[in-house]
Amino acid sequence: MNKYGYRFSFGPWNIHEGADPFGPPVRASVTFEDKLSVYRELGFDAVQFHDDDAVPELDDLSPAEIRQEARAMRRKLEENGLVAEFVAPRLWEKPITIDGGFTANDPAVRAYAIDRTKKAVDIGRELDTHLMVWWLAREGTYMREAKDAVKATHHLIEALNAVLEYDPEVRIAIEPKPNEPMDLAYIPTMGHGLALGMQSKDPARVGVLMESAHAVLAGLDPADEISFALAFGKLWSVHLNDQNGLKFDQDRSFGSVDLRRAFNQVRVLDENRFWEIGMIGLDVKAIRTQLADVSTKHLRNSLDTFLRLVEVSRAIDRQTVEELIAARDYEELDWLILQSLMGA
């Protein structure tokens, strides 16, 4: 653990082959075991899991087989000095969920999505984590007239309640995103996620996960989204990265595009003692042209940037800041922050 007490995580998908919608892979695949060996080397403590990262092909397995495979994965984590941060159901890659899982028009697909999510709960239990993340990837539409958004919202609440009833210990963190892969997502922001959770049968067990790029894609500032969730004690995890404007979800290294935007995310997390609340999750991808033998530097860079910005934030004289605010000398405050970020 670093001297500030923060714990860090990333998902196995953050070491990847570099394929995109317009081109094939550019790097060789790395086995899951080889990825695990990189975690501690880079200073990470935990693994983020989709359900089938932990138990491949789980739809073809019995409940007993799923538990057995999950226990085997937990042993691998322990052998590498790691833990699982969360398990997320992957509901967007099956052919039947092309029109969504929880919000599909077909009730049989909605039933599948809830059943699959319950299997993810079982996996999390075996991995000794009760935190589940919901990235609602296809819970939206490409055409507003193709779905009833009112009914879809109630379907999401029904799914929340079904999972909360299934396991009295599970905690669900909703990860909002405004678009991609669906053009029109039903839960695009922290506020939407929190409002949905408050309508569940147990709001105390529903929170949110903030991803930097998703906030930018919604036209919002990630630090404000973090602050809003923290204000209600509902920020249970983060996916820090960066984003070059309103484009596709780039998952750039944290702080690589907008260092001040990254600073303000770190500042609000640190001032609210987030190290006592949850882990600092990264969801970053190597630039596509990065060579395979140096294709984990985006993870190293992101973690080191976070810790360096903690140092910068804590080094700023608080009394000076308060005096400048009281005097309404915001230009001088601006200059103080800029100097700090420039190392002056």
C-alpha positions in Angstrom: 0.0 0.0 0.0 1.2 3.5 -0.8 1.9 6.0 2.0 -1.4 7.7 1.5 -3.5 4.6 2.2 -5.1 4.4 -1.3 -5.8 1.1 -2.9 -5.9 0.8 -6.7 -7.6 -1.6 -9.1 -8.0 -2.1 -12.8 -9.7 -4.7 -15.0 -8.1 -7.3 -17.1 -9.6 -5.6 -20.2 -7.2 -2.7 -19.5 -4.4 -4.8 -20.9 -5.7 -5.4 -24.4 -5.0 -6.2 -28.0 -5.7 -2.7 -29.4 -8.5 -3.7 -31.8 -11.1 -1.0 -32.6 -14.2 -0.8 -34.8 -12.1 0.1 -37.8 -9.2 -2.3 -37.4 -7.9 -5.6 -36.1 -5.8 -6.3 -33.0 -2.3 -4.9 -33.1 -0.9 -6.7 -30.1 -0.9 -10.3 -29.1 -3.3 -11.5 -26.4 -2.0 -11.7 -22.8 -3.2 -14.6 -20.7 -5.1 -13.8 -17.5 -2.4 -15.4 -15.4 0.2 -13.1 -17.0 -2.0 -10.1 -16.4 -2.3 -11.0 -12.7 1.5 -11.0 -12.3 1.6 -7.4 -13.5 -0.8 -6.0 -10.8 1.5 -6.0 -7.8 4.5 -5.1 -10.0 2.7 -1.9 -11.0 1.5 -1.2 -7.5 -2.1 -2.3 -7.7 -4.1 -4.1 -5.1 -7.3 -5.4 -6.6 -8.9 -6.8 -9.8 -12.1 -5.5 -11.3 -14.1 -8.4 -12.8 -16.9 -8.9 -15.2 -18.6 -12.1 -14.3 -17.1 -14.0 -17.2 -13.6 -12.7 -16.5 -13.8 -14.8 -13.4 -15.9 -17.7 -14.7 -15.7 -18.0 -18.5 -18.8 -19.4 -20.4 -20.8 -19.2 -17.2 -24.1 -19.5 -19.1 -23.1 -23.1 -19.9 -22.3 -24.1 -16.3 -24.4 -25.3 -13.4 -24.6 -23.3 -10.2 -22.2 -25.7 -8.5 -19.7 -25.4 -11.3 -19.9 -21.6 -11.2 -19.1 -21.6 -7.6 -16.2 -24.0 -8.1 -14.7 -21.9 -10.8 -15.1 -18.8 -8.8 -13.3 -20.4 -5.8 -10.5 -21.4 -8.1 -10.2 -17.7 -9.2 -10.1 -16.6 -5.6 -7.1 -18.9 -5.0 -5.3 -17.3 -8.0 -5.9 -13.9 -6.5 -4.6 -14.9 -3.1 -1.5 -16.4 -4.7 -0.8 -13.1 -6.3 -1.6 -11.0 -3.2 -4.7 -9.5 -4.7 -8.4 -9.2 -4.0 -11.5 -8.6 -6.1 -12.9 -5.1 -6.0 -16.2 -5.9 -7.6 -18.0 -8.2 -10.1 -20.1 -6.8 -12.9 -22.6 -8.8 -15.0 -21.7 -8.7 -18.7 -25.1 -8.3 -20.3 -24.2 -6.7 -23.6 -22.4 -9.4 -25.7 -25.0 -12.1 -25.9 -26.9 -12.1 -29.2 -30.3 -12.0 -27.4 -29.4 -8.8 -25.5 -28.8 -6.8 -28.7 -31.8 -4.6 -27.7 -30.8 -4.5 -24.0 -31.0 -6.8 -21.1 -33.0 -5.3 -18.2 -34.9 -3.0 -20.5 -35.4 -5.3 -23.5 -38.9 -5.3 -25.0 -38.9 -9.1 -24.8 -39.8 -10.3 -21.2 -37.7 -13.5 -21.8 -34.6 -11.5 -22.3 -35.3 -9.4 -19.2 -35.6 -12.6 -17.3 -32.3 -13.9 -18.7 -30.6 -10.6 -17.6 -31.8 -10.9 -14.1 -30.8 -14.6 -13.9 -27.4 -13.8 -15.3 -27.0 -11.0 -12.7 -27.8 -13.4 -9.9 -25.0 -15.6 -11.2 -22.7 -12.7 -10.9 -23.8 -12.2 -7.3 -22.8 -15.8 -6.6 -19.4 -15.2 -8.2 -18.9 -12.1 -6.1 -19.7 -14.0 -3.0 -17.1 -16.6 -3.8 -14.5 -13.9 -4.6 -15.2 -12.3 -1.2 -16.7 -9.1 -2.5 -20.2 -7.9 -2.1 -19.8 -4.9 -4.4 -21.5 -5.3 -7.8 -21.2 -2.7 -10.6 -23.9 -2.1 -13.1 -22.7 -0.6 -16.4 -26.0 -0.4 -18.2 -24.4 -0.8 -21.6 -27.4 -1.5 -23.8 -30.1 -0.2 -21.5 -31.2 2.5 -23.9 -32.1 2.7 -27.5 -31.0 3.9 -31.0 -34.5 5.2 -31.7 -36.7 6.7 -29.0 -39.9 5.3 -30.6 -38.5 1.8 -30.4 -38.8 1.6 -26.6 -41.1 3.0 -23.9 -38.7 4.9 -21.6 -41.2 5.0 -18.7 -41.6 1.2 -18.8 -37.9 0.7 -19.2 -37.2 2.7 -16.1 -39.6 0.5 -14.1 -37.9 -2.6 -15.6 -34.6 -1.3 -14.2 -36.1 -0.9 -10.8 -37.6 -4.4 -11.0 -34.2 -5.7 -11.8 -32.6 -3.8 -8.9 -35.2 -5.2 -6.5 -34.8 -8.8 -7.8 -31.0 -8.7 -7.1 -31.4 -6.9 -3.8 -33.8 -9.6 -2.7 -31.6 -12.4 -3.9 -28.7 -11.5 -1.6 -29.1 -9.3 1.5 -25.4 -8.3 1.5 -24.9 -7.3 -2.1 -24.3 -3.5 -2.8 -24.9 -2.3 -6.3 -23.0 0.6 -7.8 -24.6 2.0 -10.9 -22.1 3.2 -13.5 -23.8 5.9 -15.7 -22.9 6.7 -19.2 -24.8 8.9 -21.7 -24.1 7.0 -24.9 -22.1 4.2 -26.6 -22.8 1.5 -27.4 -26.4 2.8 -27.3 -27.1 6.2 -28.8 -29.6 7.1 -26.1 -28.8 5.7 -22.6 -31.5 5.7 -19.9 -29.1 6.3 -17.0 -26.6 8.9 -18.3 -25.4 10.7 -15.1 -24.8 10.4 -11.4 -28.1 12.0 -10.7 -30.0 9.5 -12.8 -28.2 6.6 -11.0 -28.9 8.0 -7.6 -32.6 8.7 -8.4 -33.0 5.1 -9.7 -31.4 3.7 -6.5 -33.7 5.7 -4.3 -36.7 4.1 -5.9 -35.5 0.6 -5.1 -36.7 -1.4 -2.2 -33.4 -0.9 -0.3 -31.8 2.4 -1.3 -29.1 2.0 1.4 -27.6 -0.7 -0.8 -27.6 1.2 -4.1 -24.9 3.7 -4.9 -22.9 4.8 -8.0 -19.5 4.5 -9.7 -18.2 7.6 -11.5 -16.1 7.2 -14.7 -14.3 10.4 -15.8 -14.8 9.8 -19.5 -18.5 9.1 -19.1 -19.0 12.4 -17.2 -17.1 14.3 -20.0 -19.3 12.6 -22.6 -22.3 13.9 -20.8 -20.9 17.4 -20.9 -20.2 17.4 -17.2 -17.2 17.8 -15.0 -16.1 14.6 -13.4 -15.1 16.4 -10.1 -18.7 17.8 -9.8 -20.2 14.3 -10.5 -17.8 12.9 -7.8 -18.9 15.7 -5.4 -22.6 15.2 -6.0 -22.4 11.5 -5.1 -20.0 12.0 -2.2 -22.5 14.5 -0.7 -25.0 11.7 -0.2 -22.5 9.0 0.8 -23.2 7.2 -2.4 -19.8 7.2 -4.3 -18.6 3.6 -3.8 -16.0 3.4 -6.6 -14.5 5.4 -9.4 -13.1 4.7 -12.9 -10.5 7.4 -13.4 -9.3 8.1 -17.0 -9.3 11.0 -19.4 -11.2 12.0 -22.5 -10.4 14.3 -25.4 -13.7 16.0 -25.9 -17.1 14.7 -27.0 -15.9 11.8 -29.0 -16.0 8.0 -28.5 -15.1 6.7 -25.1 -11.3 7.0 -25.3 -10.3 5.7 -21.8 -7.1 7.8 -22.0 -4.5 7.6 -19.2 -5.6 9.7 -16.2 -4.5 13.3 -16.5 -3.1 12.9 -20.0 -5.6 15.3 -21.7 -6.6 17.7 -19.0 -4.3 17.8 -16.0 -6.4 20.4 -14.1 -9.5 18.4 -14.6 -7.6 15.4 -13.1 -6.3 17.5 -10.3 -9.9 18.5 -9.2 -11.0 14.9 -9.2 -8.1 14.0 -7.0 -8.6 17.1 -4.8 -12.2 16.3 -4.0 -11.6 12.6 -3.4 -8.6 13.3 -1.1 -10.4 16.1 0.8 -13.2 13.7 1.5 -10.9 10.9 2.6 -12.0 8.5 -0.2 -9.2 6.1 0.8 -11.5 5.2 3.7 -14.5 4.6 1.4 -13.4 2.7 -1.6 -10.6 1.9 -4.1 -9.2 4.1 -6.9 -10.2 2.1 -10.0 -8.7 2.9 -13.3 -10.3 2.2 -16.6 -7.6 3.2 -19.1 -6.4 1.7 -22.3 -3.0 1.9 -24.0 -2.8 4.0 -27.1 -3.4 1.7 -30.1 0.1 2.2 -31.6 1.8 1.3 -28.3 4.2 -1.6 -28.7 3.3 -4.8 -26.8 6.4 -4.9 -24.6 5.6 -1.5 -23.1 1.8 -1.7 -23.3 1.2 -1.4 -19.5 2.7 2.1 -19.1 -0.8 3.7 -19.3 -1.5 1.9 -16.0 1.7 3.0 -14.4 1.3 6.5 -15.6 -2.3 6.8 -14.3 -1.5 5.5 -10.8 1.6 7.7 -10.5 -0.3 10.8 -11.8 -3.0 10.2 -9.1 -0.5 10.0 -6.3 1.5 13.0 -7.6 -1.7 15.1 -7.7 -2.4 14.0 -4.1 0.9 15.5 -3.2 0.2 18.7 -5.2 -3.2 19.1 -3.6 -2.0 18.6 -0.1 1.0 21.0 -0.6 -1.3 24.0 -1.5 -1.5 26.3 1.5 -5.1 26.1 2.8 -4.9 29.4 4.6 -3.9 31.2 1.4 -6.7 29.6 -0.5 -9.3 30.6 2.2 -7.9 34.2 2.2 -8.2 34.4 -1.6 -11.7 33.1 -1.6 -12.7 35.5 1.2 -11.3 38.3 -0.8 -13.0 37.1 -4.0 -9.6 37.2 -5.7 -10.3 34.3 -8.0 -7.7 35.2 -10.6 -5.0 34.9 -7.9 -6.5 31.6 -6.8 -6.4 30.5 -10.4 -2.8 31.5 -10.6 -2.0 29.6 -7.4 -3.5 26.4 -8.8 -1.7 26.8 -12.1 1.6 27.4 -10.4 1.2 24.3 -8.3 0.4 22.2 -11.4 3.4 23.6 -13.2 5.7 22.9 -10.2 6.4 26.5 -9.6 
